[in-house]
Amino acid sequence: MLGSTRTAYEENLERVRGESADVIANNKWMHISLGDAPGAFSVQQPTGAISNLVVNELGLAYGPKRSDQFHRRRIRVLSDGAVGRHVFGLPSSVTDFVTASGWLNRVKTKAFATL
């Protein structure tokens, strides 16, 4: 079963990369996690499951690596819990190839399709 779910994930990854090549190439990306307090957030480095998908597997150009480089206007948007033209709220819980493939589909339909 692992082999088949990995194959399905890899096929989906290739499909998403191919269909979204222009969006991937023409934008910078960042994965953040909102904190418990208003305005609190952390920039996720490409070592966790989701950030690895964002940076290494999808091939997205990663934006600022430190939270102090994140534009103050974006911090306000995030602290209000809102999403904007270039800020997407994507719940994530990637634990295996099936959930990783589901996350790719959400990125494609909620972020890539918008841009």
N, C-alpha and C positions, 0 to 999 in steps of 0.2 A: 504494500500500500504506500509506503514512504516513497518508493520510486515513482509511482504514478502521480502522486500529489506534487512531487518535485518537478516532474516533467510538465505537468499542467501549469505550475507556477512559472517555470522558465518560458513556456510558450506564451503565457499571458504577459510576462515582462517584455519579451521581444515585441509583441503586438503593441503594447502601450508605448514603448520607446519609438517604434516605427510610426505609429499614428500621431504621436505628439512631438515629433522631432523638432519642428520649428519652435514650439513653445519651450521645450527643454533647452534648446540652444540660445534662445533670445531672452532669458530671464535668469536672475540670481535667486537662490532659494535659501530658506532657513527653517529649521525645525525647532520650535520652542515649546516649552511646557509652562502653563500658567501656574503661578504660585497661589498660596492660600490667602495672601493679603492683597488688597487693591494695588495694582501696578507691579506686583511681583511676578517675575517670570525668569526662566533660565533658558539659555541657548544650549541645545543638545548637540554634542559633538558626534561625529560619525563613528561612534563606537558601539552605540546601542542598536537594537533591531531596526527601529524606524529610521533613525538617522543613517544607518548603513544603507537602507533601501534608497533614501533620498540622495545620498552622495555617491556611493559606490555602485549600486546596482542600476539605478535609473540614470546615472550619469549627469546629475544636475550640478551646476556651478553653485557652490555654497557661498552664501553671503557673509556678513560680518561674523567673526568667530567669538566675539565677546559681546556681552549684553550692553556694555557702555558705548559700543559702536552702532547700536540700533537707534534709528531715528526717533527723537522724542515724540513726534506725532504718532508714530506707530505704537509707542508705549501707551499713550492715552487710549488709543483704539483697543489695545489688548486689555488694558485695565478695566475698561467698560464692558468687557466680554463681548464686544461686537466684532463683526467681520466686515471687511471692506473689499474694495476692488482687488487688492493684492494681498489680503489677509484672509486665510481660509481656516475655518474651524473643522478639523478632521479628527474625530475621536479615533484613538488607535490602541490596539492591543494585539500585537503581532507575536504569536507564540509558535507558529508552524507555517508550513507552505500554504495551507488553506487560508489562514487568516492574513498572511502576507499578500496573497492574490486578491483577497477581498479589499485590503487596504489600497492596493494598486488601482483597483476599479474605482474606489472612492476618490482618489487623487485625480484620476482621468475625468470623472464626471463632475466633480466639484471644483477642481482647480484648473486643470488643463483646458477643459471645455469653455471655461469662463474667459480665459485669456485668448 
